[in-house]
Amino acid sequence: MDVLISIKPEHTKNIEEQLKNYEFRSYLIKDIKTMYVYESNTSCLKYIMVIDNVVHYPDKIDENGIGNIEFNNHMKYEYAYHIAHLYKLNKPITLTELKSRFKFYAPQKYTLASSHYDLIEHIKKLDKTMIF
């Protein structure tokens, strides 16, 4: 399953710099493969994260990474989504274009990518850079 998800810029920056290697959520997204990331404060769709593993607390994750120790100590989140690969769109898609062209609005939790087929097909054609 693929989803569109909102993440704050300070977190995407840490993911891009490989300081944060898990995305933490209080809910399970079953069979997750890809997260298309809408960066909230910059108001654009900017990243594609490939997820290879989901860990459910009380299972533990490697402590190296922002938020990992807190997850292992069950301080906030139930699920840790391991980010195996990160791609950055060479030209992010602005909220104005997302709304007018694709009828897309920033997700509060997450949105199934299958409900935005045209947008996902458009993203697949865009130039992107593999960060890791």
Helices and strands as residue ranges (DSSP letters): E 2-7, H 9-16, E 22-25, E 34-39, E 44-56, H 68-72, E 79-94, H 95-102, E 110-112, G 113-116, H 117-125, E 128-130
